[in-house]
Amino acid sequence: MQRKTRGARMRTASSASNISRRGAQHAVLIGTLSSLKVELSVLIIIDTIIVFIMSWIMLKCGLSEWFAFPITMVVALAITYAFSRGLTAQLREIRDAAEAVSDGDYQVRVHGATRSRDEIGQLARAFNLMAEELEHSDTMRRDLIANVSHELRTPVSALQAQVENMADGIIEPNEANLESILTQTQRLGDLIAFLLDLSRMEAGAASLEITTFNLKDFIEETTEPLEIADGGHNHTISMTVPDDIEMEGDPDRLRQLFTNIISNALKHSADGSEVLIKARVDKPHDTVVVNVINYGSQIPVSARGDIFRRYVKGKGGHPGTESGGTGLGLPIARWAAQLHGGSVRVVDDPRGADFEITLPKHHHDDAEGATDGSAEGATR
């Protein structure tokens, strides 16, 4: 099917708006009740009563039944047509809006049908929610491409300049210059790994390499590079993790999980403040519960679901990824947890933002398969 031009999509949206206005004028009954079946039943009853009354009156007036029957049928059809126009107008509006969305116009919305209380109104409201989500994802995806392109260009340009200078003899291939080149290649590697994680999350699945490891040693290894990268912010990462917690899981995937959660806490903590990591074993559920708390910063209850949506970035003290982020750190963290049959959520804590990570202590073979498609739904 050929894609419509912008003008055609605008005409489609305008047509849907006009249809909704016409439908609202004729929908005297349709949409006023909570069930379409009830509305149609009432319409049939009204038609029957009117036909009966008209037939009785015309027969009383002495008209032949050969005249009375056609007249009552025409009146019944006219009443049904008048009532049904509201129904068909709403369906046409939804159809036109769906066609516009299929052609890439995510700004179109259904208006008239949303006023209905029946199943058609519910469908219209669900359609609008879907269109809003598609518009949001499309906008953020464009931003992501721009951000990643910029982030890739920077180390590539730096590498090119340094290698050219070495080739021309402008700079010496000494330890400092080679270390700078290594730093840029590591940055490129991190960006490529990030894009690979994104593609795996989009697919909704990834393989796991399950091993047994000590949780405290694992968290210490994970936080060490984060403390180095923290630079001059003077954050303190405190840990209250028992020495004897042994658990099963994929260290690489779980490192993604803890790195994203802890780095998010560092980004949203004031300089010189503390980030606390606590861990405990929930024996009745055979799980390990880890809390990552950054003091002072709070996440409103209304925003706790949105921060795990893909491409959502925080602004001005709001939850999410700060400047330079892509809005994918927390969704990837939740995806990694769900691959293990675990979860990540924000819990109430008067001290600050508290991310609670729950993971099974022992890996179950069905956990990976059961959560293959769950990461997609969790970010919606």
C-alpha positions as CSV (number, residue, x, y, z in Angstrom):
1,M,0.0,0.0,0.0
2,Q,1.4,3.4,-0.9
3,R,2.1,5.8,1.9
4,K,-0.1,8.9,2.1
5,T,1.3,12.4,2.0
6,R,1.2,14.6,5.0
7,G,-1.7,16.5,3.4
8,A,-3.7,13.2,2.9
9,R,-3.1,12.3,6.5
10,M,-4.4,15.7,7.6
11,R,-7.5,15.3,5.4
12,T,-8.0,11.9,7.0
13,A,-7.8,13.4,10.5
14,S,-10.1,16.2,9.4
15,S,-12.6,13.7,8.0
16,A,-12.5,11.7,11.2
17,S,-13.2,14.9,13.2
18,N,-16.1,15.8,10.9
19,I,-17.5,12.3,11.2
20,S,-17.3,12.5,15.0
21,R,-19.3,15.7,15.0
22,R,-22.0,14.3,12.7
23,G,-22.1,11.1,14.8
24,A,-22.6,13.0,18.0
25,Q,-25.6,14.7,16.5
26,H,-27.3,11.4,15.6
27,A,-26.2,9.2,18.5
28,V,-29.3,9.8,20.6
29,L,-29.2,6.3,22.0
30,I,-26.0,4.8,20.8
31,G,-23.3,5.4,23.4
32,T,-25.5,6.5,26.3
33,L,-25.6,3.0,27.9
34,S,-22.7,0.9,29.1
35,S,-23.3,-2.0,26.8
36,L,-23.8,-2.0,23.0
37,K,-26.0,-5.2,23.3
38,V,-28.3,-3.4,25.7
39,E,-28.5,-0.4,23.4
40,L,-29.4,-2.5,20.4
41,S,-32.0,-4.4,22.4
42,V,-33.6,-1.1,23.5
43,L,-33.6,0.0,19.8
44,I,-35.4,-3.1,18.7
45,I,-38.0,-2.7,21.5
46,I,-38.6,0.9,20.5
47,D,-39.0,-0.1,16.9
48,T,-41.4,-2.8,17.8
49,I,-43.5,-0.5,20.0
50,I,-43.7,2.2,17.4
51,V,-44.6,-0.2,14.6
52,F,-47.3,-1.7,16.8
53,I,-48.8,1.7,17.8
54,M,-48.7,3.0,14.2
55,S,-50.3,-0.2,12.8
56,W,-53.0,-0.1,15.5
57,I,-53.8,3.6,14.8
58,M,-53.9,3.1,11.0
59,L,-56.1,0.1,11.3
60,K,-58.4,2.0,13.6
61,C,-58.6,4.8,11.1
62,G,-59.8,2.3,8.5
63,L,-56.6,2.0,6.4
64,S,-56.1,-1.2,4.6
65,E,-53.4,-3.5,6.0
66,W,-51.8,-3.4,2.5
67,F,-51.1,0.3,3.1
68,A,-50.4,0.1,6.9
69,F,-47.7,-2.6,6.7
70,P,-45.4,-0.8,4.2
71,I,-45.8,2.5,6.0
72,T,-44.8,1.0,9.4
73,M,-41.9,-0.8,7.8
74,V,-40.6,2.4,6.3
75,V,-40.9,4.2,9.6
76,A,-39.2,1.4,11.4
77,L,-36.3,1.4,9.0
78,A,-36.0,5.2,9.2
79,I,-35.8,5.1,13.0
80,T,-33.2,2.3,12.9
81,Y,-31.2,4.2,10.3
82,A,-31.3,7.4,12.4
83,F,-30.1,5.6,15.5
84,S,-27.5,3.5,13.7
85,R,-25.8,6.5,12.1
86,G,-24.2,7.4,15.4
87,L,-22.8,3.8,15.6
88,T,-21.4,3.7,12.1
89,A,-20.0,7.2,12.4
90,Q,-18.0,6.3,15.4
91,L,-16.7,3.1,13.7
92,R,-15.7,5.1,10.6
93,E,-13.8,7.6,12.8
94,I,-11.9,4.8,14.5
95,R,-11.2,3.2,11.1
96,D,-9.9,6.5,9.6
97,A,-7.7,7.1,12.6
98,A,-6.3,3.6,12.4
99,E,-5.5,4.1,8.7
100,A,-3.7,7.4,9.6
101,V,-1.6,5.6,12.3
102,S,-0.7,2.8,9.9
103,D,0.7,5.5,7.5
104,G,2.9,6.9,10.3
105,D,0.7,9.8,11.6
106,Y,0.9,9.1,15.3
107,Q,-0.6,12.5,16.3
108,V,-4.2,11.5,15.1
109,R,-6.7,10.9,17.9
110,V,-10.3,9.7,18.1
111,H,-12.6,12.3,19.6
112,G,-16.3,11.8,19.1
113,A,-16.3,8.0,20.0
114,T,-14.6,8.6,23.3
115,R,-17.8,10.1,24.7
116,S,-19.6,6.8,24.4
117,R,-20.0,4.7,27.5
118,D,-20.3,1.4,25.6
119,E,-17.7,-1.0,24.1
120,I,-17.1,1.4,21.2
121,G,-16.1,4.2,23.6
122,Q,-13.8,1.8,25.4
123,L,-12.2,0.9,22.1
124,A,-11.7,4.5,21.2
125,R,-10.1,5.4,24.5
126,A,-7.8,2.3,24.2
127,F,-6.9,3.4,20.6
128,N,-5.9,6.9,21.9
129,L,-3.7,5.4,24.6
130,M,-2.0,3.2,21.9
131,A,-1.5,6.2,19.6
132,E,0.0,8.3,22.5
133,E,2.4,5.4,23.3
134,L,3.4,5.1,19.6
135,E,3.9,8.8,19.3
136,H,6.1,8.9,22.5
137,S,8.1,5.9,21.3
138,D,8.6,7.3,17.8
139,T,9.8,10.7,19.2
140,M,12.1,9.1,21.7
141,R,13.5,6.7,19.1
142,R,14.4,9.6,16.9
143,D,16.2,11.2,19.9
144,L,17.9,8.0,20.6
145,I,19.3,7.7,17.1
146,A,20.5,11.3,17.3
147,N,22.1,10.7,20.7
148,V,23.8,7.5,19.7
149,S,25.1,9.0,16.4
150,H,26.6,11.9,18.4
151,E,28.1,9.6,21.0
152,L,29.6,7.4,18.3
153,R,31.0,10.3,16.3
154,T,32.9,11.7,19.3
155,P,35.2,8.7,20.0
156,V,35.6,7.9,16.2
157,S,36.7,11.5,15.5
158,A,39.1,11.4,18.4
159,L,40.6,8.1,17.3
160,Q,40.9,9.3,13.7
161,A,42.7,12.5,14.8
162,Q,45.1,10.7,17.1
163,V,46.0,8.0,14.6
164,E,46.5,10.5,11.9
165,N,48.8,12.6,14.1
166,M,50.8,9.5,15.0
167,A,51.0,8.6,11.3
168,D,52.2,12.1,10.4
169,G,54.7,12.1,13.2
170,I,53.0,15.0,15.0
171,I,52.7,13.0,18.3
172,E,54.6,10.1,19.6
173,P,53.1,6.7,20.2
174,N,53.9,6.9,23.9
175,E,52.1,5.4,26.9
176,A,49.9,8.5,27.5
177,N,48.7,8.7,23.8
178,L,48.1,5.0,23.6
179,E,46.1,5.1,26.8
180,S,43.9,7.8,25.3
181,I,43.3,5.6,22.2
182,L,42.5,2.7,24.5
183,T,40.0,4.8,26.4
184,Q,38.2,5.8,23.2
185,T,38.1,2.2,22.0
186,Q,36.6,1.2,25.3
187,R,34.0,3.9,25.0
188,L,33.1,2.6,21.5
189,G,32.9,-1.0,22.9
190,D,30.5,0.2,25.6
191,L,28.3,1.9,23.0
192,I,28.2,-1.2,20.8
193,A,27.4,-3.3,23.8
194,F,24.6,-0.9,24.7
195,L,23.1,-1.2,21.2
196,L,23.4,-5.0,21.4
197,D,21.5,-4.9,24.7
198,L,18.9,-2.7,23.1
199,S,18.4,-5.1,20.2
200,R,18.1,-8.0,22.7
201,M,15.6,-6.2,24.8
202,E,13.5,-5.3,21.6
203,A,13.5,-9.0,20.8
204,G,12.4,-9.8,24.3
205,A,14.9,-12.6,25.0
206,A,18.5,-13.4,25.6
207,S,20.4,-16.5,26.6
208,L,21.7,-16.9,30.1
209,E,25.0,-18.4,31.3
210,I,24.1,-19.5,34.8
211,T,26.9,-19.8,37.4
212,T,27.1,-19.7,41.2
213,F,28.7,-16.6,42.8
214,N,29.1,-14.7,46.0
215,L,26.8,-11.6,46.0
216,K,29.0,-9.4,48.1
217,D,32.1,-10.0,45.9
218,F,29.9,-9.5,42.8
219,I,28.6,-6.1,44.0
220,E,32.1,-4.9,45.0
221,E,33.4,-5.8,41.6
222,T,30.4,-4.0,40.0
223,T,30.7,-0.8,42.1
224,E,34.5,-0.4,41.7
225,P,34.4,1.0,38.1
226,L,31.4,3.2,39.0
227,E,33.3,4.8,41.9
228,I,36.2,5.5,39.6
229,A,33.9,7.0,37.0
230,D,32.2,9.1,39.6
231,G,35.2,11.4,39.6
232,G,34.9,14.5,41.6
233,H,31.4,14.1,42.8
234,N,32.6,12.6,46.0
235,H,29.8,10.1,46.4
236,T,30.1,7.4,48.9
237,I,28.8,3.9,48.2
238,S,28.1,2.1,51.4
239,M,27.3,-1.6,51.4
240,T,25.4,-3.8,54.0
241,V,25.7,-7.1,52.3
242,P,26.3,-10.4,54.2
243,D,29.4,-12.3,53.3
244,D,27.7,-15.7,53.0
245,I,25.0,-15.0,50.3
246,E,25.6,-17.4,47.4
247,M,23.2,-17.2,44.5
248,E,22.8,-18.5,40.9
249,G,22.5,-16.3,37.8
250,D,24.2,-14.9,34.8
251,P,26.9,-12.5,36.1
252,D,27.0,-10.5,32.8
253,R,23.3,-9.8,32.7
254,L,23.1,-9.1,36.5
255,R,26.0,-6.7,36.1
256,Q,23.9,-4.8,33.6
257,L,21.1,-4.7,36.1
258,F,23.2,-3.5,39.1
259,T,25.3,-1.1,37.0
260,N,22.3,0.7,35.6
261,I,20.5,0.9,39.0
262,I,23.6,2.1,41.0
263,S,24.7,4.5,38.3
264,N,21.2,5.9,38.2
265,A,21.3,6.4,41.9
266,L,24.7,8.2,41.6
267,K,23.4,10.5,38.9
268,H,20.5,11.6,41.0
269,S,22.4,12.1,44.2
270,A,23.8,15.4,45.3
271,D,27.6,15.7,45.3
272,G,29.2,14.4,48.5
273,S,26.1,12.3,49.4
274,E,25.8,8.6,50.1
275,V,24.3,5.7,48.1
276,L,23.4,2.7,50.3
277,I,23.3,-0.9,49.0
278,K,21.6,-3.4,51.3
279,A,21.0,-7.1,50.7
280,R,19.1,-9.8,52.5
281,V,17.8,-13.3,51.9
282,D,14.0,-13.9,51.8
283,K,14.0,-17.5,52.9
284,P,10.3,-18.2,52.6
285,H,10.4,-17.2,48.9
286,D,14.0,-18.4,48.3
287,T,14.9,-14.9,46.9
288,V,17.6,-12.4,47.4
289,V,16.4,-8.8,47.9
290,V,18.8,-5.9,47.2
291,N,17.9,-2.3,47.9
292,V,19.7,0.6,46.3
293,I,19.0,3.9,48.1
294,N,20.1,7.4,47.3
295,Y,19.4,9.8,50.1
296,G,17.4,12.9,49.7
297,S,15.9,12.2,46.2
298,Q,12.3,11.0,46.1
299,I,10.3,9.6,43.2
300,P,6.6,10.5,43.1
301,V,4.3,7.5,43.2
302,S,2.7,8.7,40.0
303,A,6.1,8.5,38.2
304,R,7.3,5.2,39.4
305,G,5.8,3.3,36.5
306,D,6.9,5.7,33.9
307,I,10.6,5.6,34.7
308,F,10.7,2.0,33.5
309,R,9.3,2.9,30.2
310,R,11.8,3.0,27.3
311,Y,13.2,6.3,26.2
312,V,11.9,8.2,29.3
313,K,14.5,10.7,30.6
314,G,14.4,12.7,33.8
315,K,14.5,16.5,33.7
316,G,15.1,19.0,36.4
317,G,15.1,16.7,39.4
318,H,12.6,14.3,38.0
319,P,13.3,10.6,37.9
320,G,15.0,9.1,34.9
321,T,18.3,9.4,33.2
322,E,20.0,12.8,33.4
323,S,21.7,14.7,30.6
324,G,23.4,12.6,28.0
325,G,21.3,9.5,28.8
326,T,19.1,7.6,26.5
327,G,16.3,6.7,28.8
328,L,17.0,3.0,28.5
329,G,19.1,2.2,31.6
330,L,16.2,1.4,33.9
331,P,14.2,-0.6,31.2
332,I,17.3,-2.7,30.5
333,A,17.8,-3.2,34.2
334,R,14.2,-4.5,34.6
335,W,14.7,-6.6,31.5
336,A,17.8,-8.3,33.0
337,A,15.9,-9.0,36.2
338,Q,13.0,-10.5,34.4
339,L,15.2,-12.8,32.5
340,H,16.1,-14.3,35.8
341,G,12.5,-14.4,37.0
342,G,13.0,-11.4,39.2
343,S,11.8,-7.8,39.4
344,V,12.8,-4.2,40.0
345,R,10.5,-1.7,41.6
346,V,10.5,1.6,43.6
347,V,9.4,1.2,47.2
348,D,8.5,3.8,49.8
349,D,11.4,4.9,51.9
350,P,11.6,8.1,53.9
351,R,15.4,8.3,53.3
352,G,15.1,8.7,49.5
353,A,14.6,6.9,46.3
354,D,14.7,3.2,47.0
355,F,15.0,0.7,44.1
356,E,14.3,-2.8,45.3
357,I,15.7,-5.7,43.3
358,T,14.3,-9.1,43.9
359,L,16.0,-12.2,42.3
360,P,15.6,-15.9,42.8
361,K,18.4,-17.3,44.9
362,H,18.4,-20.5,42.8
363,H,17.9,-20.3,39.1
364,H,14.8,-22.2,37.7
365,D,15.0,-23.6,34.1
366,D,11.5,-22.2,33.3
367,A,12.4,-18.6,34.5
368,E,14.1,-17.6,31.2
369,G,11.3,-19.0,29.0
370,A,8.5,-17.6,31.2
371,T,10.0,-14.1,31.0
372,D,11.0,-13.9,27.3
373,G,8.2,-11.5,26.4
374,S,7.7,-9.8,29.7
375,A,10.3,-7.0,29.4
376,E,8.3,-5.5,26.5
377,G,5.1,-5.4,28.5
378,A,6.8,-4.1,31.6
379,T,8.0,-0.9,29.8
380,R,4.5,0.0,28.6
